[in-house]
Amino acid sequence: MTHPPAAPRGQQGRAVLLALMLIVLAAAIAAAAAYVYVRSAMNRPLAPGDTLYTIERGESLQGFARMLKRAGVIDEVYSLRVHARLTGVSGQIKAGQYRFEDGISLLGILEKIVAGDVVRYRVQFIEGWTFNQLREAMYAHPELVNSTDGQTDEEIMSALGREGEHPEGRFFPDTYDFIAGDSDLDILRRAHDAMRTVLDEAWSERADDIPLQTPYEALILASIIEKETGRSGERDTISGVFTNRLRRNMRLQTDPTVIYGMGDQFDGNIRRRDLRTDTPYNTYTRAGLPPTPIAMPGRESIRAAVRPKETPYLYFVSRGDGSHQFSRSLEEHNAAVRKYQLGQRSEG
């Protein structure tokens, strides 16, 4: 029996090498094709719609990709998963709420969730608001977690680590950004810290001879100034009037404190009997400052309280246009009242 001659050893080696080369080439072509596909998929414009997408804490990138697929934003999860692995960001996504504009690519989405570019919300506290108004603004925001609703003011201050501190005026009026999942206590801590910083800075720059003993007294006076005028150019003059009255042991006789002391009994009108009804906040019946602030003062009012304008005035009355007429004597003041208030009593 005869056999065909065996192929030379060199030819066998070349055949194996050729097969290996073909395998490598096929793999390279497949890899290149996959790269082109992934690159194309990652850069294709998408239409996520005006929808919020939430990544829960501990959720994986693949889980988020599947959510996008279920929502019809993407067709498959392969491209996102492969690209994230190749770039080493698979485990770097941040929890939170995201909104993606139409036309964004999958690459843009990945960059957002790795950077933690979450949707941010805002809550605003206005100068002159009371603590009750501040609480209402927080509770009305649908994205802010309500952890203090139903608690007393004392319980809230205790939760902030400020047990025994009256909340009125202690929070700085400003606009506060937050993200979904933040709580009202988070905002209150920031606002409390901000007020303490602003007040301490102002107190360190106070005038030498003001009749105020503590930063808290400055905060009380600032809250009265805030409620008396919304005009920036008048604040230091009104502060000067109150400063002159305090130096002379005159009663401040300011309506906003009376109104604050009336609480829910105030119906929008203040009457002579209200001025005669004694409360801790009635500055017509009691000398000196009220026991607490009556509202949240802004930065300008705080500065005016500690740096009052040197002025001869002891009285002021509203002109009816938001501005005030200032007077040196009671006779001048009464004339101003007759002129601007048409027989009504003064406001200051």
C-alpha positions in Angstrom: 0.0 0.0 0.0 1.4 3.3 -1.0 0.8 6.7 0.7 1.1 10.2 -0.8 4.3 11.9 0.1 4.0 14.0 3.3 4.0 17.7 2.9 7.3 19.2 3.8 7.5 20.5 7.4 8.0 24.0 6.2 4.8 24.0 4.3 2.8 22.8 7.3 4.2 25.7 9.4 3.3 28.2 6.8 -0.2 26.8 6.7 -0.6 27.1 10.5 0.8 30.7 10.4 -1.5 31.6 7.6 -4.5 30.3 9.6 -3.5 32.2 12.7 -3.0 35.4 10.6 -6.5 34.9 9.2 -7.9 34.5 12.7 -6.1 37.6 13.9 -7.2 39.5 10.8 -10.8 38.5 11.3 -10.6 39.5 15.0 -9.1 42.8 14.1 -11.8 43.4 11.4 -14.5 42.4 14.0 -12.9 44.7 16.6 -12.7 47.6 14.1 -16.3 47.0 13.1 -17.4 46.9 16.7 -15.4 50.1 17.4 -17.0 51.9 14.5 -20.4 50.7 15.6 -19.9 51.7 19.2 -18.4 55.1 18.2 -21.4 55.7 15.9 -23.9 54.6 18.5 -22.3 56.8 21.2 -22.4 59.9 19.0 -25.9 59.4 17.5 -28.3 62.2 18.4 -31.1 61.1 20.8 -34.5 62.4 21.8 -34.9 61.7 25.5 -37.8 64.2 25.7 -38.6 66.5 28.6 -38.4 63.7 31.2 -36.5 63.3 34.4 -34.3 60.2 34.7 -33.3 59.0 38.1 -30.2 57.0 39.0 -30.8 55.5 42.4 -28.0 55.2 44.9 -26.0 52.0 44.2 -27.5 51.5 40.8 -25.2 50.2 38.1 -24.5 51.7 34.7 -26.0 48.7 33.0 -29.2 49.1 35.1 -29.4 52.8 34.1 -28.8 51.8 30.4 -31.7 49.3 30.6 -34.0 52.0 32.0 -33.1 54.2 29.0 -33.8 51.3 26.7 -37.2 50.7 28.3 -38.0 54.4 27.9 -37.2 54.1 24.2 -34.3 56.5 24.4 -31.7 53.9 23.1 -32.0 50.7 21.1 -29.4 48.6 22.9 -27.2 48.8 26.0 -24.1 47.2 24.4 -22.5 50.4 23.2 -22.8 52.3 26.4 -21.5 49.3 28.5 -18.5 48.7 26.1 -17.5 52.4 25.9 -17.7 52.8 29.6 -15.5 49.8 30.2 -13.0 50.9 27.7 -12.8 54.4 29.2 -12.8 53.1 32.8 -15.8 55.0 34.0 -18.3 52.1 34.6 -18.2 52.5 38.3 -18.1 56.3 38.4 -21.7 57.3 37.7 -23.4 59.5 40.3 -26.9 59.1 41.8 -29.5 61.8 41.2 -32.0 63.2 38.8 -31.0 64.0 35.3 -32.6 65.8 32.4 -31.2 65.3 28.9 -31.9 67.8 26.1 -33.1 66.5 22.8 -30.1 66.0 20.4 -27.8 64.9 23.1 -25.7 61.8 22.3 -25.2 58.7 24.4 -21.6 60.0 25.0 -23.1 63.2 26.3 -25.4 61.3 28.6 -22.4 59.3 29.9 -20.4 62.4 30.5 -23.3 64.0 32.5 -23.9 61.0 34.8 -20.1 60.6 35.4 -19.8 64.3 36.2 -22.9 64.2 38.4 -24.5 67.0 36.4 -27.8 66.5 38.1 -30.9 68.6 37.9 -30.7 71.4 40.5 -33.7 73.1 42.1 -34.1 76.4 43.9 -35.9 77.7 46.9 -35.9 81.5 47.7 -36.2 83.2 51.0 -37.2 86.9 50.7 -36.0 89.8 52.9 -38.6 90.7 55.4 -40.2 87.2 55.6 -41.0 85.7 58.9 -39.9 82.2 59.9 -43.5 80.9 59.2 -43.3 82.3 55.7 -39.9 80.6 55.2 -41.3 77.3 56.3 -44.3 77.6 53.9 -41.9 78.2 51.0 -39.9 75.1 51.8 -43.0 72.9 52.3 -44.5 74.1 49.0 -41.5 72.9 47.0 -42.3 69.4 45.6 -38.6 68.3 45.3 -37.5 69.2 48.8 -37.8 66.4 51.4 -40.1 67.5 54.2 -38.6 66.4 57.4 -39.8 69.1 59.7 -43.4 69.6 58.7 -45.6 69.3 61.8 -42.7 70.0 64.1 -42.7 73.0 66.4 -40.2 75.8 66.0 -38.4 74.6 69.1 -38.1 71.1 67.7 -36.7 72.4 64.4 -34.0 74.5 66.2 -33.1 71.5 68.4 -32.7 69.4 65.2 -30.3 72.0 63.9 -28.3 71.8 67.1 -29.5 75.3 68.2 -31.7 74.3 71.1 -33.2 77.2 73.0 -32.6 79.6 70.1 -35.5 81.6 68.8 -35.8 81.0 65.0 -37.0 84.4 63.9 -34.5 86.3 61.9 -31.8 83.6 62.2 -31.9 82.5 58.6 -30.3 84.6 55.8 -32.7 85.5 53.0 -31.2 84.3 49.7 -31.7 81.8 46.9 -30.6 78.3 47.8 -29.8 75.6 45.2 -30.4 71.9 46.1 -30.8 68.6 44.4 -33.5 66.0 44.7 -33.2 64.1 48.0 -32.0 67.2 50.0 -34.2 68.0 53.0 -35.6 71.2 54.5 -33.1 70.8 57.3 -30.2 70.9 54.8 -31.5 74.2 53.5 -32.0 75.6 57.0 -28.5 74.7 58.1 -27.1 76.6 55.1 -29.3 79.6 55.7 -28.5 79.7 59.4 -24.7 79.5 58.7 -25.0 82.2 56.1 -26.8 84.6 58.5 -24.3 83.9 61.2 -21.4 84.7 58.8 -23.1 87.9 57.5 -23.9 89.1 61.0 -20.5 88.4 62.4 -18.8 90.3 59.5 -21.1 93.3 60.0 -20.6 93.3 63.7 -16.8 93.3 63.3 -17.2 96.5 61.2 -19.7 98.3 63.5 -19.5 101.9 64.4 -17.8 102.7 67.7 -20.7 104.3 69.6 -23.8 102.5 68.6 -26.2 101.7 71.5 -26.2 98.0 70.8 -24.4 95.5 73.0 -24.4 92.2 71.0 -24.7 91.0 67.4 -28.2 89.6 68.3 -29.4 93.1 69.2 -28.0 94.3 65.8 -30.1 91.5 64.2 -33.2 92.6 66.0 -32.7 96.2 64.9 -31.9 95.1 61.4 -35.2 93.2 61.2 -37.1 96.3 62.1 -35.3 98.4 59.5 -36.1 95.7 57.0 -39.8 95.9 57.7 -39.9 99.7 57.8 -38.5 100.4 54.3 -37.7 98.6 51.0 -35.6 101.6 49.8 -31.9 100.9 49.9 -31.0 104.6 50.2 -33.2 105.1 53.3 -32.0 102.2 55.5 -29.1 103.9 57.1 -31.2 107.0 57.8 -34.0 105.0 59.4 -31.3 103.2 61.4 -30.0 106.7 62.5 -33.5 107.6 63.7 -33.8 104.5 65.8 -30.3 104.9 67.1 -31.0 108.5 68.2 -34.2 107.2 70.0 -32.3 104.4 71.8 -29.6 106.9 72.9 -32.3 109.2 74.4 -34.3 106.3 75.9 -37.2 107.2 73.7 -39.6 104.4 72.7 -39.1 103.2 69.1 -42.8 103.4 68.4 -42.6 101.3 65.2 -45.7 99.6 63.8 -44.0 96.5 62.4 -43.1 95.3 65.9 -46.7 95.8 67.1 -48.0 93.9 64.1 -45.6 91.0 64.8 -46.8 90.9 68.4 -50.4 90.7 67.4 -49.7 87.5 65.5 -52.9 86.0 63.9 -55.0 88.8 65.3 -53.7 91.2 62.8 -56.2 91.6 60.0 -54.4 94.1 57.8 -55.3 97.2 59.8 -53.6 98.6 62.9 -55.8 100.6 65.2 -55.1 102.9 68.2 -56.2 100.3 70.6 -53.6 97.9 69.1 -50.9 100.5 70.0 -52.2 100.6 73.6 -52.4 96.8 74.0 -49.2 95.7 75.6 -47.2 92.8 74.2 -43.5 92.0 74.4 -43.2 93.4 70.9 -45.2 96.6 71.4 -42.6 99.4 71.1 -45.3 102.0 71.9 -45.8 100.6 75.4 -42.2 99.2 76.0 -38.9 100.9 75.8 -35.9 99.5 74.0 -35.7 96.7 71.4 -38.3 93.8 71.2 -37.1 90.5 72.6 -36.4 88.9 69.2 -36.1 89.9 65.5 -39.5 90.2 63.7 -38.3 89.0 60.3 -35.4 88.0 58.2 -33.2 91.1 57.5 -31.1 91.3 54.4 -27.4 92.3 54.2 -28.1 96.0 53.6 -30.4 96.2 56.7 -27.8 94.4 58.9 -25.1 96.8 57.7 -27.4 99.8 58.4 -28.1 98.6 61.9 -24.4 98.6 62.9 -23.4 101.6 60.8 -26.3 104.1 61.2 -26.2 107.4 59.4 -25.4 110.4 61.7 -28.6 112.3 61.5 -30.5 114.9 63.6 -33.8 113.1 62.9 -36.0 111.6 65.5 -39.2 110.8 63.5 -40.2 109.7 60.1 -43.5 109.1 58.3 -44.4 107.5 55.0 -45.1 109.7 52.0 -47.3 107.0 50.5 -44.9 106.2 47.6 -42.5 103.9 49.5 -40.3 106.8 50.7 -40.3 108.6 54.1 -40.3 112.2 55.4 -37.8 112.6 58.2 -38.3 115.2 61.0 -36.1 116.7 63.8 -38.9 117.6 66.2 -42.4 116.4 67.1 -43.8 119.6 65.7 -42.2 119.0 62.3 -43.3 115.4 62.4 -47.0 116.3 63.1 -46.9 118.6 60.2 -45.5 115.9 58.0 -48.2 113.5 59.2 -50.9 116.0 58.3 -49.4 116.5 54.9 -48.7 112.9 53.9 -51.1 110.9 55.9 -54.2 113.2 55.7 -54.8 113.1 59.3 -53.7 109.5 59.9 -51.1 108.7 62.5 -47.4 108.3 61.7 -45.7 105.0 61.0 -42.5 105.8 62.7 
